[in-house]
Amino acid sequence: QVQLVESGGGLVQPGGSLRLSCAASGTTFSINTMGWYRQAPGKQRELVAFIIRAGSTNYADSVKGRFTISRDNAKNTVYLQMNSLKPEDTAVYYCNVVTRTQYIYWGQGTQVTVSS
């Protein structure tokens, strides 16, 4: 079992920045991929970015050049640095991990609101 605790959401003005963190505990040795998804009101959950254990990353086109995902394997933590935030980035952001055996775990979600 893997438990995920997210932090760092909040209210920010357009053009501002936020950093999300997600700390994993439990059977963390089994984690391969760590990532972030988001879900805006009335929309489906969508992939924002993910990073594999070796460090390769992948981003949704809508966040490329503005968001950066990183991970600290020693701390079992994944980060999402979000810059140049736009109102359309407003959503609940969920941490996601996938283990080597393809089990998927989700965090509880953290609200990000971009508004003036």
C-alpha positions in Angstrom: 0.0 0.0 0.0 1.1 3.5 -0.7 -0.3 6.6 1.0 -0.1 10.1 -0.6 -0.3 13.4 1.1 -0.5 16.6 -1.1 0.2 20.2 -0.1 0.7 23.5 -1.7 -2.6 24.4 -3.3 -4.3 27.8 -2.8 -5.5 31.0 -4.4 -3.2 32.9 -6.8 -3.5 35.7 -9.2 -3.1 35.2 -13.0 0.6 35.1 -13.8 1.5 33.9 -10.4 3.2 30.7 -9.2 2.5 27.8 -6.9 4.4 24.7 -5.9 2.6 21.5 -5.2 4.2 18.7 -3.2 3.1 15.1 -2.8 4.8 12.9 -0.2 4.4 9.1 -0.5 4.7 6.6 2.4 4.2 2.9 2.7 5.7 0.5 0.1 7.5 3.3 -1.7 10.2 1.0 -3.0 7.6 -0.2 -5.5 6.8 3.2 -7.0 7.8 3.7 -10.6 5.9 6.7 -12.0 4.8 9.7 -10.1 2.6 12.4 -11.6 -0.1 15.0 -11.3 -3.6 15.1 -12.8 -6.3 17.8 -12.5 -10.0 18.0 -12.7 -11.9 21.3 -13.3 -15.6 21.6 -12.5 -17.7 19.8 -15.1 -14.7 18.3 -16.9 -12.9 15.0 -16.9 -9.7 14.4 -14.9 -6.7 15.0 -17.2 -3.0 14.3 -17.0 -0.8 17.3 -16.2 2.6 15.7 -16.0 4.4 12.6 -14.9 8.0 11.6 -14.2 9.5 8.1 -14.1 12.0 6.9 -11.5 14.9 7.5 -13.8 13.8 11.1 -14.3 12.2 11.3 -17.8 9.2 13.6 -17.9 6.1 14.1 -19.9 3.7 17.2 -19.9 0.3 18.0 -21.3 0.6 20.5 -24.1 -1.4 23.0 -22.1 1.3 23.3 -19.4 4.5 22.9 -21.4 6.9 25.7 -20.7 5.0 26.8 -17.6 5.0 23.8 -15.3 7.9 21.7 -14.1 7.6 18.3 -12.5 10.4 16.9 -10.3 10.9 14.2 -7.7 13.2 13.4 -4.8 13.4 9.7 -4.7 15.2 9.8 -1.3 12.2 11.7 0.2 9.6 9.8 -2.0 8.2 13.2 -2.9 7.0 14.6 -6.2 6.7 18.3 -6.9 4.9 20.4 -9.4 6.2 24.0 -9.9 3.5 26.0 -11.7 4.5 29.3 -13.2 2.6 31.8 -15.3 -0.7 30.5 -14.0 -3.9 31.1 -15.9 -7.5 31.0 -14.9 -8.0 27.9 -16.9 -5.5 26.1 -14.6 -8.1 26.3 -11.9 -8.8 22.8 -10.8 -8.4 20.2 -8.1 -4.9 18.7 -8.6 -4.4 15.0 -7.7 -1.1 13.3 -7.1 -0.8 9.9 -8.8 1.7 7.1 -8.5 2.0 3.8 -10.4 3.9 0.9 -9.0 6.1 -1.6 -10.9 3.2 -4.0 -10.7 0.8 -1.4 -12.2 -1.1 -0.6 -9.0 -2.4 3.0 -9.1 -2.7 5.2 -6.1 -4.3 8.7 -5.8 -3.9 11.5 -3.3 -6.9 13.3 -1.8 -6.6 16.3 -4.1 -5.6 19.9 -3.5 -7.5 22.9 -4.9 -5.7 25.4 -7.1 -7.6 28.6 -7.9 -6.3 31.2 -10.3 -8.3 34.4 -10.1 -7.9 38.1 -9.7 
